[in-house]
Amino acid sequence: MHTLEQLRRGECQGATRLKLSEQLTEFPEEIYSLADTLEVLDLSGNQLTDLPSDFLRLTKLKILFGSNNPFTHVPEVLGEMPELEMIGFKSCQIKTVSEQCLPAKTRWLILTDNRIETLPNGIGRLERLEKLMLAGNAIRDLPDSFDRLHNLRLLRLAANQLKAFPDVLLTLPQLAWLAFSGNPFCAPRSQHKEFMQLPSSDIQCYEELGQGASGVISRATWLNNPHRFPEHIAIKIYKGEVTSDGYPADELDACLTAGVHQNLVTPLAHILEPDCTALVMDLIPVNYSNLGQPPSLESCTRDTFTQGQSFNASQAAYIIEQMHDLVAHLEAKKVCHGDLYAHNVLINRDGHILFGDFGAASKYAHLSAEQQSGIRRIERRALTYFEQDILGLVSES
């Protein structure tokens, strides 16, 4: 984090990255002093409603974040930015995305949690677009040009107003990670009577184990355990807001629909109360660690891995075999995970994997046979990428 005062004193001279969050209501002209070097600009958490027409003086800017500002439109000037490829306007008040506001080099576009009803038909000219985040808007249909997005690999359309599954998605040759739950065309959430619904008063929470977009996972034990569940458990308490992937309630629904598998964290029960929606599950042993790391700004849609990480051929084959079996299980349950990545996988020293994070998952049993087949094809594409990543870590020694 930087300050405007530091910028004015020249302390940021030569910087390639700048982050300012000071309740700014106007774009600070002092930023132009970095025009020769600035590549990443983060103006999230201010009070900006537009960007000036001379913003294009930042000719080397590649990445712009403007989230949590009261923008009502994507600034028009961005369409003229020569190098801008990643744009993030999450949780603003955006209603308008014009035909001209998106630069030709756009590779990663985040418009999550806004008020967008219509996308510009010109979005189809963005031939480099790989990642498109649109969850939590009011989009009713997709423009005709969507079929030209031949490089699109990850798409979040959950929590919108789509009345029918967009069949155009089944024609996109690279699409591998798709989330579409929480739209009017989706099936109602199930009651999941096969899992106990318990009061939160049965559980005592302890230290936080992890936190994601949809909720907080904590270690827990039972205060009242008449069901002979394991004594030590974990609980994920959902935040109840729209996330970058969709609604937490749809995540819980998909997770319980997926049910029990040797490579899934075992769900035990759920809590549905006015002030607490939660999933109770097995506590993961401490000898499990992350298989991969999330994509970077550079890799965009592909996972990253720690330096020196490697497997021998038999270890890699075992990991891939388990993931194939798990994907077949999800297909049988007609659940599209939507986020089939190594960074959502935990692994122990024996090579056993546990897969989780159903935030982007969507149920599809209610769709036509052709649509179901297309969704499985999309998910299998993600499985192919997963295989490529694991095989890329095989050491010849």
MOZIDA-V989869 format. One record per pair of residues at least 24 apart in sequence whose ideal C-beta (glycine too) atoms are under 10 Angstrom apart, sorted by the first residue. I is the first residue (numbers start at 1). GAP is how many residues later the second one is. Records with the same first field share a line. If there is no record, write none. Layout:
I=GAP / GAP
This chain:
1=41 / 44
2=40
4=24 / 26 / 27
5=25
6=24
7=24 / 26 / 27
8=25
12=25 / 26
13=24
14=24
15=24 / 25 / 26
16=24 / 44 / 46
17=24 / 25 / 46
18=24 / 25 / 43
19=24 / 25 / 26 / 46
20=24 / 25 / 26
21=24 / 25 / 47 / 48
22=24 / 25
23=24 / 25
24=24 / 45
25=24 / 44 / 45
26=24 / 25 / 26
27=24 / 25 / 27 / 28 / 48
29=25 / 28
31=24 / 26 / 27 / 30
32=25 / 26
34=24 / 26 / 27
35=24 / 25 / 26
36=24
38=24 / 25
39=24 / 44 / 45
40=24 / 25 / 46 / 257
41=24 / 25 / 43
42=24 / 25 / 46
43=24 / 25 / 26
44=24 / 25 / 44 / 45 / 46 / 47 / 48
45=24 / 46
46=24
48=27 / 44
49=24 / 26 / 43 / 44
50=25 / 26 / 27
51=24 / 25 / 26 / 27
52=25
53=24 / 27
55=25 / 26 / 29
56=24 / 25 / 26 / 28 / 47
58=24 / 25 / 26
59=24 / 25
60=24
61=24 / 25 / 42
62=24 / 43 / 45 / 235 / 236
63=24 / 25 / 44 / 45 / 234
64=24 / 25 / 39
65=24 / 25 / 45
66=24 / 26 / 28 / 44
67=24 / 25 / 43 / 44 / 45 / 46
68=24 / 45
69=24 / 25
70=24
71=24 / 25 / 43
72=24 / 42 / 43
73=24 / 25 / 28 / 43
74=24 / 26 / 27 / 28 / 35 / 37 / 40 / 42 / 46
75=26
76=24 / 25 / 26
77=24 / 26
78=24 / 25 / 28
79=24 / 25 / 27 / 43
80=24
81=24 / 25
85=24 / 43 / 44 / 45 / 212 / 215
86=24 / 44 / 45 / 211 / 212 / 214
87=24
88=24 / 45
89=24 / 25 / 44
90=24 / 43 / 45 / 46 / 154
91=45 / 150 / 151 / 153
94=43
95=42 / 43
96=24
97=25 / 26 / 37 / 40
98=24
99=24 / 26
102=24 / 27
103=25
104=24
105=24
106=24 / 25 / 26
107=24 / 44 / 190 / 193 / 194
108=24 / 25 / 46 / 187 / 189 / 192 / 193
109=24 / 25
110=24 / 25 / 46 / 134
111=24 / 25 / 26 / 28 / 45
112=24 / 25 / 44 / 46 / 47 / 101 / 130 / 131 / 132 / 133 / 134
113=24 / 46 / 128 / 129 / 130 / 131
114=24 / 25
116=44
117=24 / 43 / 44
118=24 / 25
119=24 / 26 / 27
120=25
121=24 / 25
123=25 / 26
124=24 / 25 / 26
125=24
126=25 / 26
127=24 / 25
128=24 / 172
129=24 / 26 / 171
130=24 / 25 / 44 / 165 / 169 / 170 / 171 / 172
131=24 / 25 / 46 / 164 / 169 / 170
132=24 / 25 / 43
133=24 / 46 / 111 / 112
134=24 / 25 / 26 / 45 / 110
135=24 / 25 / 44 / 45 / 46 / 47 / 78 / 107 / 108 / 109 / 110 / 111 / 112 / 224 / 225
136=24 / 46 / 105 / 106 / 107 / 108 / 109 / 110 / 111
137=24 / 105
138=24
139=27 / 44
140=24 / 43 / 44
141=25 / 27
142=24 / 25 / 26 / 27
143=25
144=24
146=25 / 26
147=24 / 25
148=24
149=24 / 25 / 26
150=24 / 25
151=24 / 150
152=24 / 25 / 26 / 149
153=24 / 25 / 147 / 148 / 149 / 228 / 229 / 232
154=24 / 25 / 141 / 146 / 147 / 148 / 184 / 185 / 187 / 206 / 228
155=24 / 25 / 183 / 205 / 223
156=24 / 87 / 88 / 89 / 90 / 182 / 183 / 203 / 204
157=24 / 25 / 26 / 89 / 205
158=24 / 25 / 28 / 84 / 85 / 86 / 87 / 88 / 89 / 92 / 93 / 180 / 201 / 202 / 203 / 204
159=24 / 83 / 84 / 86 / 87 / 88 / 91
160=24 / 86
161=24
162=24
164=203 / 207
165=197 / 199 / 201 / 202 / 203 / 206 / 207 / 209 / 210
166=205
167=201 / 203 / 204 / 207
169=202 / 205 / 206 / 209
170=200 / 201 / 203 / 204 / 205 / 207 / 208
171=203
172=202 / 206 / 209
173=208
174=127 / 204 / 207 / 211
175=199 / 202 / 203 / 206 / 207
176=125 / 162 / 164 / 165 / 201 / 202 / 203 / 204 / 205 / 206 / 207 / 208 / 209 / 210
177=68 / 124 / 159 / 160 / 161 / 162 / 163 / 164 / 183 / 201 / 202 / 204 / 205 / 208
178=158 / 159 / 160 / 161 / 182 / 184 / 196 / 197 / 200 / 201 / 203 / 204
179=64 / 65 / 66 / 67 / 71 / 72 / 75 / 157 / 158 / 159 / 160 / 180 / 181 / 182 / 183
180=66 / 70 / 156 / 158 / 180 / 181 / 182 / 183 / 184 / 187 / 195
181=64 / 65 / 66 / 68 / 69 / 70 / 72 / 73 / 155 / 157 / 177 / 178 / 179 / 180 / 181 / 182 / 183
182=60 / 63 / 64 / 65 / 66 / 67 / 68 / 69 / 71 / 180
183=63 / 67 / 179
185=181 / 182
186=60 / 64 / 67 / 176 / 177 / 178 / 180 / 181
187=66 / 70 / 147 / 175 / 176 / 177 / 178 / 179 / 180
188=65 / 175 / 178
189=58 / 60 / 61 / 63 / 64 / 65 / 67 / 68 / 174
190=63 / 64 / 66 / 67 / 173
191=62 / 65 / 81
192=60 / 61 / 63 / 64 / 65 / 67 / 75 / 77 / 78 / 80
194=62 / 65 / 66 / 73
195=60 / 61 / 64 / 65 / 72 / 73 / 74 / 75 / 84 / 85
196=30 / 31 / 33 / 72 / 73 / 74 / 75 / 84
197=72 / 73 / 74 / 75 / 76
198=24 / 26 / 27 / 28 / 29 / 31 / 70 / 71 / 72 / 73 / 74 / 75 / 80 / 82
199=24 / 25 / 72 / 73 / 74 / 77
200=35 / 37 / 71 / 72 / 73 / 75 / 76 / 77 / 78 / 80
201=70 / 72 / 75
202=24 / 25 / 27 / 67 / 69 / 78
203=30 / 32 / 34 / 66 / 68 / 73 / 75 / 77
204=31
205=29 / 30 / 32 / 73
206=26 / 28 / 29
209=25 / 26 / 27 / 74 / 75
210=24 / 26 / 74 / 147
211=25 / 28
212=24 / 26 / 27 / 31 / 32 / 33 / 36 / 39 / 132 / 144 / 145 / 147
213=26 / 28 / 29 / 30 / 31 / 32 / 33 / 35 / 38 / 144 / 146 / 147
214=24 / 25 / 26 / 27 / 28 / 29 / 30 / 31 / 32 / 33 / 34 / 35 / 36 / 37 / 38 / 143 / 144 / 145 / 146
215=24 / 25 / 26 / 28 / 33 / 36 / 37 / 62 / 63 / 64 / 144
216=62
217=48 / 61 / 62 / 64 / 66 / 67 / 139
218=60
219=64
220=58 / 60 / 61 / 63
221=62
222=58
227=41 / 42
229=39 / 40 / 51 / 53
230=36 / 38 / 51 / 52 / 53
231=52
232=50 / 51
233=33 / 35 / 36 / 47 / 48 / 49 / 50
234=31 / 34 / 45 / 46 / 47 / 48 / 49 / 50
235=33 / 34 / 35 / 36 / 41 / 43 / 44 / 45 / 46 / 48
236=29 / 31 / 34 / 41 / 42 / 43 / 44 / 45 / 120 / 121
237=34 / 39 / 40 / 41 / 42
238=33 / 38 / 39 / 40 / 41 / 121
239=38
240=35 / 36 / 37
243=116 / 117
244=115 / 116
245=93 / 94 / 112 / 113 / 114 / 115 / 116 / 117
246=92 / 113 / 114 / 115 / 116
247=112
248=29 / 30 / 31 / 110 / 111
249=28
250=108 / 109 / 110 / 111 / 112 / 113
251=26 / 28 / 106 / 107 / 108 / 109 / 110
252=25 / 26 / 27 / 106 / 109
253=82 / 105 / 108 / 109 / 110
254=76 / 79 / 81 / 82 / 83 / 84 / 104 / 105 / 106 / 107 / 108 / 109
255=24 / 26 / 80 / 101 / 102 / 103 / 104 / 106
256=79 / 102
257=73 / 76 / 77 / 78 / 101 / 104 / 106 / 108
258=68 / 71 / 72 / 74 / 75 / 76 / 77 / 79 / 97 / 100 / 103 / 105
259=70 / 71 / 73 / 74 / 76
260=69
261=61 / 64 / 65 / 67 / 68 / 69 / 71 / 72 / 93 / 94
262=60 / 63 / 64 / 67 / 90 / 91 / 92
263=59 / 60 / 62 / 63 / 64 / 66 / 82 / 83 / 89 / 90 / 91 / 92 / 93
264=62 / 65 / 66 / 89 / 90 / 91 / 92 / 94
265=81 / 89 / 90 / 91 / 92 / 93
266=88
267=91
279=79
281=75
282=72
284=62 / 64 / 70 / 72
285=61 / 63 / 67 / 69
286=62
287=59 / 60 / 61 / 62 / 63 / 65
288=57 / 58 / 59 / 60 / 61 / 64 / 65 / 66
289=57 / 58 / 59 / 60
290=52 / 53 / 54 / 55 / 56 / 57
291=28 / 32 / 50 / 51 / 52 / 53 / 54 / 55 / 56 / 62 / 63 / 64 / 95 / 98 / 99 / 102
292=49 / 50 / 51 / 52 / 53 / 55 / 94 / 97 / 98 / 101
293=48 / 49 / 50
294=47 / 48 / 49 / 50
295=46 / 48
301=40 / 81 / 84
302=39 / 40 / 83 / 86 / 87
303=38 / 39 / 40 / 41 / 42 / 82 / 83 / 86 / 87
304=38 / 39 / 85
305=37 / 38 / 84 / 85 / 87 / 88
306=87
308=85 / 87
309=84 / 86
310=82 / 83 / 84 / 85 / 86 / 87
311=36 / 40 / 79 / 80 / 82 / 83 / 84
312=81 / 82 / 83 / 84 / 85
313=78 / 81 / 82 / 83
314=37 / 80
315=32 / 35 / 36 / 75 / 78 / 79 / 80
316=35 / 71 / 73 / 74 / 75 / 76 / 77 / 78 / 79
317=34 / 73 / 74 / 77
318=32 / 33 / 34 / 35 / 72
319=26 / 28 / 32 / 33 / 34 / 67 / 68 / 71 / 72 / 74
320=33 / 63 / 66 / 67 / 70 / 71
321=30 / 32
322=25 / 29 / 30 / 31 / 32 / 33
323=30 / 32 / 60 / 63 / 64 / 67
324=56 / 59 / 62 / 63
326=27 / 28 / 29 / 57
327=28 / 49 / 52 / 53 / 55 / 56 / 59
328=55
330=25 / 28 / 31 / 46 / 49
331=33 / 41 / 44 / 45 / 48 / 49
333=30 / 32
334=28 / 29 / 30 / 31 / 32 / 33 / 38 / 41 / 42
335=26 / 27 / 28 / 29 / 30 / 40 / 44
336=24 / 25 / 26 / 27 / 28 / 36 / 39 / 40 / 42 / 43 / 46
337=24 / 25 / 42 / 45 / 46
338=24 / 37 / 40 / 41 / 44
339=43
340=38 / 39 / 40 / 41 / 42 / 43 / 44 / 45 / 46
341=41 / 44 / 45 / 48
342=43 / 44 / 47 / 48 / 51
344=42
345=41 / 45
